[in-house]
Amino acid sequence: MQEPPSQSRTLRVAVIGYGLAGRVFHAPLIAATPGFSVAAVVTRDAERRAAAAQHFPEAVLLESADDIWQEPGGYDLVVVATPNRTHVPLGLASLYAGIPVVIDKPLATSIEGAERLIEAGETRGVPFTVFQNRRWDGDFLTVRALLDGDVLGKTLRYESRFERFRPEPRPGAWRELEDPEEGGGLLLDLGSHLIDQAVQLFGRPLSVYAEVRCTRPTARVDDDTFVALSFANDVQAHLWMNVVSRSPGPRFFINGLRGSFTKKGLDPQEAALRDGMRPCDPQWGQEPEEAWGRLSSDVAGVHFDGKIETFAGRYEEFYRGVRDALLHGGPMPVQPADALLTLEVIAAARKSAHEGRVVSLAVQPDPGR
């Protein structure tokens, strides 16, 4: 591994890919993080190169990631913001070059690929992390605070949805391709977010049941998927992801013994990034009052029934965490083992859907024994 970066200089970041992930999410958040600079962008597409040059005139435009590995000392961090099939080879190349790396979710298209990355990182002593930005959605932060504060009492059921309406598959889009190595379909895409959030709240699932369907006439990958997770302490999580809903259900519904919380709509940060807003804006991550969720709860003998303000979203916390880990040697904001668990749940969901039954997850050994 290369020498740790000096705390007195700006960390140089190379972004591989300038499509939706690189252009809308990673590069703007990196540029908005003090101590980071977008030093290079890798893309062959002429239109994307022109956009990158306009957005980051001081960045070097590269046509191949190989240019990074030939000069590993020129960069302090690599960001893999490319199609799913490339996550493992590009991640491994960065780790072999000794450069810390951020890999967009999902970490890999298979458990085996994720394990290769984790082994390489541990063997070479190079830190890496996974971009699970929706841990910093404002609505999820609100849900987490309600559960941590025991506002709802014992959790009975947790429901979470990403539902959209796209009646026709996007022609030529890699996410619509049926080859498993492409990593298309909603279970791996949106499911990576929904499962990660549920696991962050409730721990490792005990069992998985899933319905994975391909419903649109010309679709080749799952576009209407349901996953049910059973956790310890009798918590049940139901997760929906589809692109065939004209009228989406609530983004969150949590039911506990002392209360319930319902939240509609999506976190505003993605739309804000698309529109050019950045974390330095005073309105960043904030929702209008009409979008707030509704809480009905009895706490300490006091009944409340009404709207509660959504926490401000904080996507910028991810790259601040990466910066601090690189400078001070602390943990990365998302542990690769978490991404591996998500892939284990996804594999169990596929098995469940194929066999039409509940699938148990292997119990992890107690590290203290």
KOLDO-293373 format. One line per 3 residues: number of its first residue (from 1); their letters; for each residue x, y, z of N, C-alpha, C. Coordinates in steps of 0.001 Angstrom, whole numbers, m for minus. Example, Ala and Ser with C-alpha at 12.3 -4.5 7.8 and 13.67 -1.06 7.14 Angstrom:
1 = AS = 13190,m5690,7800,12300,m4500,7800,13200,m3300,7800; 12850,m2250,7080,13670,m1060,7140,12900,30,7870
end
This chain:
1 = MQE = 840,m1203,0,0,0,0,871,1248,0; 406,2277,m693,1164,3512,m734,1128,4204,617; 2023,5189,812,2096,5905,2076,796,6653,2344
4 = PPS = 360,6727,3629,m846,7488,3960,m701,8933,3523; m1770,9559,3040,m1677,10936,2577,m1426,11903,3729; m694,12948,3433,m454,13986,4425,m1762,14690,4749
7 = QSR = m1978,15005,6034,m3198,15662,6451,m3248,17121,6021; m2148,17627,5492,m2098,19043,5132,m2390,19302,3659; m2582,18252,2874,m2822,18482,1455,m4158,17896,1013
10 = TLR = m4585,18329,m165,m5835,17860,m731,m5657,16457,m1297; m6607,15587,m1018,m6550,14216,m1516,m7074,14160,m2948; m6321,13505,m3811,m6627,13457,m5245,m7455,12212,m5548
13 = VAV = m8616,12434,m6155,m9560,11349,m6411,m9707,11137,m7914; m9617,9882,m8343,m9882,9513,m9737,m11237,8823,m9796; m12146,9355,m10595,m13492,8806,m10747,m13550,8016,m12051
16 = IGY = m13831,6728,m11946,m13947,5889,m13137,m15428,5784,m13505; m15778,6364,m14636,m17162,6365,m15094,m17817,7712,m14850; m18505,8220,m15871,m19171,9520,m15733,m20588,9454,m16275
19 = GLA = m21249,8320,m15976,m22669,8211,m16261,m23451,8732,m15075; m24609,8128,m14807,m25451,8592,m13706,m24705,8585,m12378; m24061,7471,m12052,m23396,7356,m10753,m22262,8363,m10605
22 = GRV = m21371,8416,m11593,m20222,9299,m11485,m20578,10764,m11578; m21465,11101,m12520,m21783,12513,m12779,m22723,13109,m11751; m23763,12347,m11347,m24793,12895,m10463,m24433,12724,m8995
25 = FHA = m23874,11563,m8635,m23624,11284,m7224,m22170,11543,m6814; m21250,10741,m7339,m19906,10725,m6780,m19135,12022,m6979; m18975,12450,m8219,m18132,13618,m8465,m18631,14867,m7727
28 = PLI = m19935,15187,m7758,m20380,16375,m7010,m20155,16263,m5509; m20383,15082,m4936,m20191,14926,m3499,m18712,14991,m3125; m17855,14441,m3973,m16409,14535,m3732,m15970,15996,m3763
31 = AAT = m16418,16720,m4792,m16024,18125,m4934,m16538,18979,m3780; m17648,18563,m3169,m18229,19314,m2062,m17604,18964,m719; m16681,17998,m713,m16056,17557,532,m14716,18254,729
34 = PGF = m14568,19089,1754,m13270,19730,2002,m12171,18689,2159; m11048,18938,1491,m9933,18002,1548,m9870,17036,387; m10891,17036,m480,m10921,16187,m1668,m10927,17054,m2929
37 = SVA = m10380,16519,m4000,m10530,17149,m5313,m10719,16061,m6362; m11546,16341,m7361,m11694,15440,m8501,m10493,15687,m9405; m9496,14805,m9317,m8248,15003,m10051,m8275,14368,m11422
40 = AVV = m9106,13330,m11617,m9174,12651,m12910,m10550,12028,m13078; m10994,11978,m14336,m12244,11305,m14699,m11936,10371,m15857; m12344,9119,m15730,m12112,8127,m16776,m13417,7881,m17525
43 = TRD = m13449,8212,m18799,m14582,7902,m19662,m14156,8054,m21113; m14630,7152,m21963,m14325,7235,m23398,m15407,7993,m24162; m16599,8063,m23603,m17735,8685,m24282,m17477,10177,m24488
46 = AER = m17606,10636,m25737,m17274,12030,m26067,m18171,13016,m25329; m19463,12712,m25249,m20391,13622,m24574,m20081,13707,m23082; m19761,12567,m22486,m19445,12566,m21057,m18107,13249,m20787
49 = RAA = m17149,13083,m21690,m15865,13776,m21527,m16061,15287,m21571; m16919,15740,m22473,m17193,17178,m22568,m17857,17689,m21293; m18786,16892,m20740,m19450,17295,m19504,m18466,17337,m18348
52 = AAQ = m17596,16325,m18257,m16603,16290,m17181,m15646,17474,m17280; m15237,17806,m18502,m14332,18942,m18699,m14985,20250,m18272; m16290,20360,m18511,m17012,21565,m18110,m17176,21634,m16597
55 = HFP = m17503,20497,m15987,m17750,20482,m14544,m16461,20573,m13731; m15383,19953,m14239,m14120,19900,m13495,m12963,20224,m14439; m12806,21498,m14788,m11793,21881,m15778,m10367,21553,m15371
58 = EAV = m10094,21392,m14079,m8731,21091,m13642,m8454,19590,m13610; m9492,18770,m13837,m9305,17323,m13799,m8696,16815,m15099; m7899,15765,m14995,m7345,15092,m16167,m8393,14129,m16699
61 = LLE = m8597,14128,m18007,m9541,13213,m18631,m8775,12018,m19183; m9123,10834,m18703,m8449,9602,m19109,m9412,8708,m19872; m8900,7969,m20841,m9744,7070,m21618,m9783,5664,m21041
64 = SAD = m8844,5334,m20171,m8774,3984,m19624,m8339,4026,m18172; m8922,3135,m17365,m8490,3025,m15972,m7049,2560,m15874; m6538,1910,m16922,m5143,1469,m16904,m4191,2642,m16695
67 = DIW = m4597,3839,m17130,m3754,5014,m16937,m3560,5327,m15455; m4528,4954,m14635,m4406,5171,m13191,m3377,4226,m12600; m3475,2942,m12970,m2577,1937,m12364,m1132,2163,m12780
70 = QEP = m917,2803,m13931,443,3074,m14371,1101,4188,m13562; 277,4983,m12879,806,6060,m12032,64,6058,m10696; 161,4972,m9926,m633,4850,m8698,m328,5925,m7662
73 = GGY = 900,6450,m7681,1239,7492,m6723,564,8813,m7006; m111,8915,m8142,m757,10175,m8506,m2133,10356,m7908; m2639,9325,m7246,m4006,9399,m6720,m4069,8801,m5320
76 = DLV = m4937,9390,m4502,m5127,8928,m3126,m6378,8081,m2965; m7260,8124,m3958,m8516,7382,m3881,m9034,7163,m5295; m9585,5973,m5528,m10254,5660,m6784,m11726,5404,m6482
79 = VVA = m12594,5885,m7355,m14032,5641,m7227,m14496,4867,m8447; m15074,3706,m8216,m15601,2864,m9294,m17093,3161,m9439; m17432,3935,m10462,m18813,4350,m10715,m19234,3853,m12097
82 = TPN = m19038,2577,m12329,m19216,1962,m13642,m20270,856,m13548; m20672,245,m14678,m21651,m842,m14623,m21236,m1970,m13689; m22226,m2665,m13163,m21998,m3668,m12111,m20969,m4725,m12478
85 = RTH = m20942,m5142,m13742,m20050,m6233,m14147,m18577,m5864,m13982; m18279,m4557,m13908,m16891,m4107,m13813,m16436,m3844,m12387; m17331,m3931,m11423,m16972,m3558,m10055,m15824,m4396,m9506
88 = VPL = m15887,m5708,m9708,m14834,m6570,m9160,m13497,m6360,m9856; m13419,m6424,m11198,m12094,m6243,m11813,m11481,m4880,m11554; m12271,m3826,m11587,m11714,m2499,m11333,m11345,m2330,m9865
91 = GLA = m12182,m2868,m8982,m11851,m2808,m7564,m10574,m3553,m7248; m10414,m4743,m7816,m9190,m5520,m7600,m7976,m4795,m8152; m8121,m4191,m9329,m6988,m3473,m9925,m6526,m2340,m9015
94 = SLY = m7478,m1629,m8413,m7113,m537,m7515,m6442,m1068,m6255; m6976,m2144,m5702,m6381,m2728,m4498,m4978,m3259,m4784; m4794,m3919,m5949,m3475,m4421,m6319,m2484,m3281,m6524
97 = AGI = m2997,m2123,m6971,m2121,m958,m7161,m1857,m227,m5854; m2533,m657,m4783,m2319,m37,m3480,m3094,1237,m3259; m4148,1469,m4066,m4930,2702,m3939,m6268,2389,m3277
100 = PVV = m6614,3048,m2172,m7933,2866,m1567,m9035,3129,m2594; m10167,2447,m2424,m11185,2516,m3460,m12588,2548,m2862; m13442,3343,m3484,m14887,3356,m3227,m15548,2642,m4399
103 = IDK = m16361,1640,m4112,m17060,903,m5156,m18551,1169,m5018; m19171,1608,m6087,m20607,1852,m6044,m21332,541,m5750; m22496,661,m5103,m23258,m555,m4830,m23856,m1088,m6142
106 = PLA = m24067,m2407,m6254,m23651,m3437,m5321,m22144,m3656,m5428; m21557,m4126,m4348,m20117,m4375,m4336,m19715,m5299,m5475; m20523,m6309,m5733,m20239,m7294,m6781,m21573,m7867,m7243
109 = TSI = m21523,m8655,m8301,m22738,m9321,m8768,m22895,m10709,m8158; m21912,m11126,m7349,m21972,m12446,m6728,m21251,m12416,m5392; m21574,m13388,m4543,m20882,m13529,m3261,m19397,m13772,m3491
112 = EGA = m19087,m14606,m4470,m17689,m14943,m4742,m16882,m13706,m5117; m17467,m12838,m5942,m16769,m11621,m6324,m16497,m10717,m5133; m17488,m10586,m4254,m17311,m9764,m3056,m16226,m10341,m2157
115 = ERL = m16206,m11658,m2015,m15185,m12295,m1175,m13787,m12080,m1737; m13645,m12072,m3057,m12339,m11806,m3663,m11860,m10401,m3318; m12765,m9440,m3375,m12398,m8064,m3050,m11990,m7938,m1585
118 = IEA = m12777,m8531,m712,m12480,m8441,718,m11135,m9087,1028; m10878,m10245,440,m9604,m10925,666,m8434,m10086,157; m8606,m9485,m1027,m7523,m8662,m1584,m7248,m7452,m707
121 = GET = m8316,m6817,m223,m8127,m5652,637,m7425,m6006,1927; m7836,m7129,2523,m7213,m7542,3783,m5772,m7986,3577; m5512,m8735,2509,m4163,m9240,2258,m3185,m8113,1995
124 = RGV = m3618,m7117,1257,m2719,m6027,869,m2789,m4832,1809; m3708,m4872,2758,m3801,m3782,3720,m4273,m2479,3113; m5121,m2571,2081,m5640,m1385,1404,m7117,m1230,1754
127 = PFT = m7509,m93,2320,m8907,75,2705,m9813,306,1493; m11031,m191,1588,m12035,133,572,m13412,112,1207; m14361,698,505,m15711,822,1037,m16718,780,m101
130 = VFQ = m17995,751,263,m19086,605,m704,m20030,1797,m559; m20452,2355,m1673,m21285,3562,m1664,m22744,3186,m1392; m23077,3061,m114,m24457,2839,310,m25018,4175,794
133 = NRR = m25230,5078,m154,m25600,6444,194,m26945,6553,905; m27831,5583,692,m29169,5733,1265,m29229,5428,2761; m28106,5109,3352,m28038,5126,4810,m28194,6554,5332
136 = WDG = m27954,7533,4453,m28049,8934,4834,m29254,9621,4193; m30237,8848,3744,m31526,9425,3369,m32159,10044,4606; m32805,11189,4439,m33433,11835,5583,m34541,11005,6198
139 = DFL = m35349,10338,5347,m36433,9539,5903,m35892,8335,6675; m34806,7724,6180,m34215,6598,6898,m33600,7059,8211; m32954,8223,8223,m32412,8757,9473,m33527,9010,10480
142 = TVR = m34682,9449,9983,m35837,9671,10854,m36326,8358,11440; m36461,7343,10594,m36884,6021,11061,m35906,5488,12103; m34619,5626,11824,m33610,5108,12754,m33721,5794,14111
145 = ALL = m33960,7111,14097,m34078,7837,15356,m35312,7394,16129; m36408,7136,15443,m37619,6667,16113,m37397,5312,16774; m36712,4414,16073,m36461,3086,16622,m35434,3141,17752
148 = DGD = m34373,3926,17558,m33362,4047,18604,m33951,4675,19865; m34914,5578,19689,m35544,6238,20821,m36701,5473,21416; m36983,4275,20881,m38062,3429,21376,m39403,4160,21358
151 = VLG = m39591,5022,20366,m40828,5792,20270,m42011,4908,19888; m41761,3839,19135,m42831,2966,18665,m42995,1720,19526; m42140,1559,20520,m42172,328,21297,m41541,m807,20509
154 = KTL = m41802,m2023,20940,m41256,m3193,20254,m41713,m3205,18799; m40762,m3284,17880,m41089,m3305,16457,m41721,m4642,16081; m42864,m4558,15420,m43539,m5757,14946,m43324,m5963,13452
157 = RYE = m43533,m4900,12685,m43414,m5009,11228,m42786,m3739,10663; m41873,m3962,9732,m41173,m2872,9048,m41405,m3053,7552; m41959,m2023,6914,m42217,m2079,5475,m41452,m954,4790
160 = SRF = m40836,m1275,3658,m40013,m312,2940,m40173,m538,1449; m40329,550,696,m40619,440,m735,m39789,1415,m1572; m39362,939,m2738,m38936,1783,m3845,m39809,1374,m5026
163 = ERF = m40822,2161,m5325,m41757,1834,m6406,m41831,2992,m7383; m41711,2659,m8658,m41723,3657,m9725,m42599,3152,m10862; m42714,3957,m11897,m43492,3517,m13059,m42687,3767,m14324
166 = RPE = m42230,2656,m14924,m41497,2710,m16177,m42020,1557,m17035; m43096,1786,m17798,m43786,685,m18475,m42980,m19,m19552; m41932,626,m20064,m41096,15,m21095,m39649,m37,m20635
169 = PRP = m38988,m1173,m20788,m37555,m1242,m20465,m36763,m260,m21319; m35669,231,m20785,m34837,1170,m21527,m34017,409,m22557; m34172,716,m23824,m33456,m32,m24867,m31941,61,m24702
172 = GAW = m31281,m1091,m24714,m29828,m1123,m24657,m29222,m908,m23294; m30032,m621,m22281,m29485,m361,m20953,m28946,m1649,m20336; m27746,m1588,m19763,m27149,m2807,m19208,m27961,m3341,m18040
175 = REL = m28689,m2475,m17346,m29508,m2931,m16221,m30668,m3808,m16672; m30969,m3795,m17974,m32082,m4587,m18499,m31610,m5898,m19121; m30302,m6173,m19078,m29763,m7373,m19709,m29845,m8565,m18769
178 = EDP = m30168,m9740,m19331,m30430,m10908,m18494,m29182,m11698,m18116; m28047,m11450,m18724,m26819,m12144,m18360,m26512,m11852,m16888; m26411,m12871,m16030,m26167,m12639,m14599,m24920,m11809,m14322
181 = EEG = m23910,m11911,m15198,m22693,m11148,m14971,m22912,m9647,m15113; m23965,m9246,m15829,m24270,m7821,m15970,m24798,m7230,m14669; m25427,m8061,m13846,m25963,m7563,m12582,m27173,m6683,m12758
184 = GGL = m28039,m7023,m13725,m29251,m6243,m13936,m30369,m6674,m12999; m31505,m6002,m13132,m32671,m6342,m12332,m32756,m5549,m11039; m33979,m5467,m10503,m34226,m4631,m9332,m33733,m5235,m8033
187 = LLD = m33718,m6563,m7936,m33285,m7171,m6686,m31852,m6762,m6346; m30983,m6745,m7332,m29595,m6350,m7105,m29438,m4838,m7051; m30299,m4124,m7750,m30193,m2665,m7822,m30837,m2017,m6594
190 = LGS = m32139,m1853,m6615,m32831,m1234,m5490,m32805,m2117,m4253; m32794,m3430,m4465,m32736,m4343,m3332,m31493,m4154,m2493; m30371,m3772,m3114,m29150,m3527,m2350,m29347,m2418,m1324
193 = HLI = m30164,m1424,m1669,m30456,m351,m729,m31429,m806,358; m32544,m1398,m62,m33588,m1753,895,m33098,m2788,1902; m32366,m3782,1420,m31844,m4822,2316,m30806,m4232,3256
196 = DQA = m29909,m3404,2736,m28886,m2787,3587,m29534,m1973,4699; m30558,m1198,4382,m31222,m397,5405,m31849,m1282,6482; m32542,m2336,6057,m33179,m3229,7026,m32153,m3891,7928
199 = VQL = m31038,m4321,7350,m29996,m4971,8136,m29352,m3989,9110; m29203,m2737,8695,m28659,m1735,9600,m29540,m1549,10829; m30839,m1707,10660,m31771,m1515,11763,m31897,m2745,12659
202 = FGR = m31903,m3936,12041,m32306,m5130,12784,m31262,m6247,12833; m30139,m6073,12159,m29098,m7090,12209,m29237,m8141,11123; m28603,m9256,11316,m28589,m10336,10324,m29944,m11044,10302
205 = PLS = m30561,m11190,9129,m31839,m11907,9064,m31661,m13390,9386; m32730,m13966,9898,m32733,m15399,10159,m33187,m16194,8943; m34138,m15613,8184,m34659,m16314,7017,m35164,m15320,5991
208 = VYA = m35324,m15816,4753,m35700,m14973,3618,m36778,m15675,2812; m37796,m14921,2431,m38778,m15383,1451,m38876,m14303,381; m38959,m14700,m897,m38984,m13701,m1964,m39853,m14129,m3136
211 = EVR = m40382,m13132,m3815,m41059,m13297,m5094,m40357,m12383,m6082; m39712,m12969,m7058,m38902,m12215,m8015,m39523,m12405,m9393; m40138,m11332,m9927,m40929,m11476,m11150,m40452,m10542,m12253
214 = CTR = m40644,m10998,m13465,m40387,m10219,m14680,m41744,m10032,m15349; m42331,m8835,m15243,m43738,m8657,m15601,m43984,m7913,m16907; m43123,m6993,m17296,m43356,m6236,m18521,m43085,m7127,m19737
217 = PTA = m43879,m7002,m20799,m43790,m7949,m21933,m42398,m8113,m22520; m41624,m7035,m22598,m40296,m7140,m23226,m39162,m7161,m22203; m39485,m7218,m20926,m38447,m7215,m19893,m37739,m8562,m19830
220 = RVD = m36452,m8533,m19474,m35651,m9746,m19360,m35087,m9947,m17952; m35314,m8974,m17078,m34843,m9076,m15698,m35986,m8693,m14763; m35816,m9000,m13475,m36903,m8758,m12531,m37230,m7278,m12430
223 = DDT = m38543,m6992,m12488,m39011,m5618,m12400,m40115,m5441,m11363; m40473,m6524,m10687,m41499,m6476,m9642,m41127,m7523,m8596; m40487,m7090,m7523,m39865,m8019,m6582,m40282,m7694,m5148
226 = FVA = m40499,m8750,m4383,m40873,m8639,m2972,m39956,m9538,m2159; m39443,m9002,m1049,m38559,m9764,m165,m39065,m9622,1263; m39245,m10751,1928,m39630,m10763,3340,m38473,m11310,4166
229 = LSF = m38082,m10571,5186,m36981,m10961,6058,m37506,m11158,7475; m37094,m12245,8095,m37421,m12496,9496,m36167,m12295,10325; m36294,m11495,11381,m35173,m11185,12259,m35426,m11744,13655
232 = AND = m34408,m11670,14481,m34570,m12054,15881,m35586,m11125,16548; m36121,m11555,17663,m37099,m10768,18414,m38389,m10566,17638; m38663,m11501,16703,m39937,m11530,15965,m40177,m10319,15072
235 = VQA = m39138,m9619,14666,m39307,m8507,13735,m39462,m9061,12319; m40474,m8565,11608,m40703,m8952,10217,m40504,m7726,9328; m39695,m7857,8300,m39461,m6764,7350,m39970,m7182,5980
238 = HLW = m40792,m6342,5379,m41312,m6572,4034,m40800,m5466,3125; m40125,m5869,2057,m39471,m4933,1146,m40038,m5103,m257; m40456,m3992,m869,m40983,m4021,m2235,m40112,m3160,m3133
241 = MNV = m39886,m3639,m4346,m39179,m2839,m5355,m39782,m3160,m6715; m40246,m2146,m7430,m40784,m2395,m8758,m40809,m1118,m9582; m41009,m1296,m10879,m41142,m159,m11798,m42478,m249,m12535
244 = VSR = m43467,m861,m11894,m44780,m1030,m12525,m45894,m483,m11634; m45575,515,m10815,m46578,1102,m9916,m46872,2538,m10308; m48070,2768,m10808,m48493,4142,m11087,m48762,4907,m9790
247 = SPG = m49182,4185,m8778,m49499,4803,m7494,m48699,4086,m6407; m47474,4549,m6109,m46620,3851,m5147,m47215,3840,m3746; m46893,2778,m3007,m47269,2721,m1609,m46347,3585,m773
250 = PRF = m46529,3599,547,m45676,4429,1407,m44221,4000,1338; m43333,4978,1374,m41901,4665,1372,m41552,3839,2611; m42094,4219,3763,m41890,3458,4994,m43216,3300,5736
253 = FIN = m43413,2157,6328,m44454,1956,7334,m43870,1051,8404; m43826,1550,9637,m43294,774,10750,m44366,695,11821; m44644,m501,12278,m45673,m727,13283,m45037,m1339,14524
256 = GLR = m45259,m711,15668,m44752,m1219,16934,m45872,m1346,17950; m45549,m1867,19113,m46572,m2083,20132,m47117,m781,20707; m46351,316,20591,m46820,1594,21136,m47055,2652,20070
259 = GSF = m46822,2318,18812,m47043,3348,17815,m46734,2895,16403; m47056,3770,15439,m46820,3509,14020,m46282,4772,13370; m45522,4557,12291,m44985,5681,11515,m45171,5375,10049
262 = TKK = m45696,6350,9304,m45914,6214,7866,m45255,7381,7152; m44527,7084,6088,m43830,8129,5328,m43973,7861,3846; m44441,8844,3106,m44566,8731,1655,m43456,9531,971
265 = GLD = m43290,9280,m334,m42331,10042,m1119,m40894,9583,m947; m40015,10128,m1794,m38599,9751,m1805,m37739,10865,m1238; m36625,10491,m658,m35643,11460,m191,m35280,12408,m1335
268 = PQE = m35152,13720,m1071,m34953,14691,m2150,m33534,14849,m2651; m32551,14175,m2062,m31160,14489,m2403,m30785,14105,m3824; m31259,12964,m4340,m30921,12595,m5706,m31455,13632,m6689
271 = AAL = m32713,14018,m6518,m33303,15032,m7407,m32542,16353,m7288; m32136,16696,m6078,m31395,17939,m5880,m30044,17900,m6593; m29350,16773,m6516,m28070,16644,m7214,m28257,16753,m8724
274 = RDG = m29308,16133,m9246,m29593,16235,m10679,m29828,17684,m11105; m30431,18458,m10203,m30744,19858,m10509,m29587,20800,m10223; m28460,20261,m9765,m27284,21096,m9539,m27108,21603,m8124
277 = MRP = m28002,21243,m7201,m27837,21661,m5814,m26707,20873,m5174; m26034,21486,m4210,m24923,20848,m3536,m25097,20953,m2018; m24369,20125,m1249,m24555,20121,203,m24339,21459,894
280 = CDP = m23641,22386,262,m23441,23692,881,m24687,24572,833; m25685,24187,44,m26917,24962,m53,m27686,24891,1259; m28240,26013,1750,m28969,26002,3026,m30163,25053,3039
283 = QWG = m30749,24770,1887,m31920,23907,1820,m31567,22445,1526; m30279,22138,1505,m29849,20790,1138,m30469,19727,2044; m31026,18696,1433,m31520,17544,2164,m32822,17738,2907
286 = QEP = m33407,18930,2828,m34609,19220,3599,m35875,18950,2789; m36882,18445,3458,m38169,18184,2825,m39185,19252,3216; m40096,19598,2300,m41185,20506,2676,m42131,19826,3665
289 = EEA = m42845,20608,4418,m43700,20065,5475,m44730,19079,4933; m45230,19320,3730,m46244,18423,3173,m45711,17016,2906; m44386,16857,2893,m43785,15540,2657,m43419,14811,3947
292 = WGR = m43594,15456,5095,m43216,14830,6353,m44069,13596,6622; m43525,12671,7399,m44249,11470,7766,m45182,11700,8946; m46045,10717,9181,m47031,10821,10256,m46729,9788,11339
295 = LSS = m46693,10278,12579,m46428,9434,13732,m47661,9380,14618; m48030,8163,15011,m49075,7974,16012,m48469,7106,17101; m48347,7662,18327,m47584,6949,19346,m48022,7347,20745
298 = DVA = m47850,6422,21672,m48054,6682,23100,m46719,6472,23802; m46134,7550,24281,m44843,7485,24965,m44992,8129,26329; m44629,7393,27361,m44705,7892,28738,m46099,8411,29067
301 = GVH = m47110,7708,28549,m48483,8080,28863,m49028,9249,28070; m48243,9775,27122,m48678,10923,26320,m48950,10452,24897; m50147,10759,24376,m50498,10342,23023,m50159,11458,22029
304 = FDG = m49545,11051,20924,m49252,12000,19838,m49743,11409,18538; m50372,12230,17735,m50829,11797,16415,m50724,12978,15462; m49702,12972,14606,m49525,14080,13680,m48233,13958,12904
307 = KIE = m47930,14974,12126,m46715,14969,11333,m45497,15252,12190; m44374,14642,11804,m43097,14977,12433,m42105,15336,11329; m41251,16285,11620,m40305,16778,10620,m39297,15702,10247
310 = TFA = m39081,15560,8948,m38079,14619,8446,m36684,15167,8707; m35791,14314,9190,m34400,14727,9347,m33845,15165,7993; m32941,16122,8002,m32270,16513,6762,m31366,15380,6286
313 = GRY = m31427,15064,4987,m30560,14040,4417,m29117,14506,4400; m28176,13544,4447,m26766,13906,4592,m25873,12994,3758; m26069,12955,2438,m25197,12135,1603,m23734,12529,1758
316 = EEF = m23487,13786,2059,m22104,14254,2158,m21343,13560,3283; m22067,12966,4237,m21398,12287,5346,m20585,11089,4871; m21009,10482,3764,m20262,9328,3268,m18830,9720,2920
319 = YRG = m18658,10733,2063,m17298,11081,1645,m16510,11783,2745; m17190,12420,3676,m16469,12941,4837,m15890,11776,5644; m16662,10700,5750,m16176,9521,6448,m14999,8878,5737
322 = VRD = m15061,8828,4401,m13942,8278,3631,m12693,9131,3840; m12845,10435,3745,m11702,11343,3953,m11074,11135,5327; m11909,11089,6356,m11384,10945,7711,m10687,9596,7903
325 = ALL = m11230,8548,7266,m10598,7234,7366,m9221,7244,6713; m9096,7909,5568,m7808,7961,4881,m6784,8794,5644; m7249,9874,6257,m6324,10766,6953,m5947,10261,8337
328 = HGG = m6898,9640,9014,m6680,9299,10414,m6647,7798,10686; m6891,6987,9667,m6785,5549,9842,m7963,4895,10526; m9060,5589,10641,m10248,5009,11257,m11023,4144,10278
331 = PMP = m12197,3654,10686,m12993,2782,9822,m13636,3550,8676; m13801,2880,7553,m14543,3449,6439,m16032,3535,6811; m16797,4409,6163,m18197,4610,6557,m19092,3412,6318
334 = VQP = m18760,2562,5360,m19522,1334,5106,m18525,187,5051; m18747,m826,5863,m17841,m1967,5901,m18150,m2942,4758; m17132,m3435,4057,m17379,m4407,2982,m18145,m5632,3454
337 = ADA = m17971,m6030,4709,m18702,m7190,5232,m20200,m6952,5197; m20631,m5697,5354,m22059,m5379,5258,m22568,m5638,3853; m21773,m5243,2852,m22162,m5462,1458,m22191,m6947,1131
340 = LLT = m21277,m7704,1717,m21276,m9153,1526,m22546,m9771,2099; m22960,m9329,3276,m24199,m9842,3856,m25390,m9526,2962; m25435,m8331,2405,m26522,m7979,1487,m26565,m8937,313
343 = LEV = m25399,m9286,m231,m25356,m10232,m1347,m25785,m11630,m914; m25489,m12007,316,m25951,m13291,831,m27477,m13313,917; m28068,m12213,1356,m29522,m12127,1425,m30120,m12178,27
346 = IAA = m29501,m11481,m929,m29988,m11492,m2308,m29915,m12898,m2894; m28825,m13608,m2629,m28708,m14987,m3111,m29798,m15866,m2499; m30074,m15682,m1218,m31138,m16441,m565,m32494,m16078,m1144
349 = ARK = m32698,m14809,m1486,m33959,m14383,m2087,m34161,m15047,m3449; m33112,m15111,m4234,m33221,m15781,m5536,m33545,m17264,m5364; m32907,m17894,m4403,m33167,m19303,m4134,m34611,m19505,m3670
352 = SAH = m35072,m18609,m2827,m36442,m18693,m2337,m37447,m18555,m3470; m37224,m17570,m4332,m38150,m17358,m5445,m38144,m18544,m6402; m36968,m19111,m6631,m36855,m20248,m7564,m37516,m21495,m6998
355 = EGR = m37374,m21715,m5706,m37882,m22946,m5097,m39232,m22768,m4423; m39703,m21518,m4312,m41011,m21271,m3719,m41083,m21608,m2242; m40054,m21270,m1490,m40037,m21600,m67,m39204,m20583,711
358 = VVS = m39353,m20633,2019,m38537,m19810,2898,m37142,m20414,2989; m36117,m19578,2910,m34725,m20020,2968,m34084,m19477,4238; m33486,m20357,5017,m32793,m19945,6232,m31380,m19484,5900
361 = LAV = m30930,m18453,6607,m29546,m18001,6466,m28676,m18679,7505; m27464,m19008,7116,m26540,m19646,8043,m26243,m18715,9207; m26184,m19268,10400,m25876,m18481,11582,m24380,m18219,11625
364 = QPD = m24014,m16958,11830,m22608,m16604,11909,m22019,m17024,13252; m20801,m17561,13268,m20174,m17932,14539,m19904,m16717,15401; m19995,m16896,16694,m19703,m15822,17639,m18201,m15568,17669
367 = PGR = m17742,m14353,17255,m16295,m14098,17193,m15634,m14153,18564; m16449,m14078,19635,m15867,m14083,20977,m15571,m15487,21484; m16000,m16490,20748,m15803,m17875,21202,m14596,m18517,20541
end
